[in-house]
Amino acid sequence: MWQMIRAERAALVVPLLITVGCASAGVDSATRYDQTDLPRPPVMLVYDFAVDPEDVLIDQFGAAFSDEEPSRGERSARGREVARSLSLQIVEKLNAAGIPARRASITT
């Protein structure tokens, strides 16, 4: 009986394997890159990084000197301050490398 079930399974699986094994695969390129230089933008805008106040750790003198947990508002303000400082440094380094850049504002 088991031989009969195996033979039936083999009869179903073998044609499937042959069909799948003989299937051809192809890749079509939708766009081609001709390696021409793209025009540079007139200026690069650098936005501040988004910072979650829960990710901000305020520890100026070590945990032994602080009895209270900083408020969410304090952590949020410190996160914005760090994000602003980072974006200003990125702008400064881009300008020094000859890439015109400026810090983006809320309206840009």
N, C-alpha and C positions, 0 to 999 in steps of 0.2 A: 504494500500500500504506500509506504513512504517513497519507494522508487517511482511510483506512478506520479505522486505529487511533485517530486523533484524533476521528473521529465516534463511535466506540464509547465512548471516554472521556467525551466530552461528553454522550452519552446516559446515562452513569452518574452523572456529576458534577452535571449541571443539576438533576435531581429531588432530589438530596441537598441542594444549596444552597437550593432552594425550601423544602424541609421544615425545614431549620435556620433559615432566614431568617424563617419564619412561626411558629416556636415562641414561645410566650409565656413570659415570666419573671414570677415572682411572689415577693413577700416577705411572710411571715407573721410578725407580732410575737408572740413567745411570752409575754412579760410586758410589762406596762405600768407606767410609773412615774407616780404621781399627784402627784409633787412635794411630798409631805408631808415634814416634817422627821423624820429618823430619830433615835431616842433616843441620847444621848451615852453612851458607856461610862463606868463609874464611875472608871476609871483607865486610862491608856495605859501599856502595858509596853514598855520599850525594851531590846532585846537587843543584846549586843555583836556587832559585825560579825565575820564569819569572816575570818581572815587566814592566808594561806599563807606559811609562813616563807621560801619562796623569793622572795616578793615584797617582803620587808623588806630595806631597804638601811640599814646602820649605817655612817655616815661622819661621825664627830664633828669631825675636824680636817682632813679632806681625805685623799686617797689617798696623798699623799707622806709622811704621818706614820704610816701603818699598814702594817706588813709582813705581818700575818697576816689571813686571812679569818675573820670572826666565825663561831662555830659555829652549827649549826642550832638548838640549844637556846637560844642567846643571841638569835638572830633571832626565834624563836618567843616567847620571853618579852617581847621588845620589841614584837612585834606585838600580843600580848595587852594590854600596857600602853597602847598607843595606842588600841586598840579600846575598852578600858574608859574611858579619858579622853574619847573621842568620845561614847560613850553617856551619860556623866555630863553632858557639855555639852549634849547634846540634851535630856535630862531637865530640866536647869536652864532652858533656853530655853522649853520647853513650859510648865513651871510659871509662868515669868514672863509668858507669854501667857495665863494663866488656864486652861490645860488640865492637869488633874491627871495627873501622870506619875511613874513611878518606874522605876528600873533593874531589869530582870528578872534573876532568879538562875537557877541550873541547875535548881532544883526547880519553877519556874513555867512 
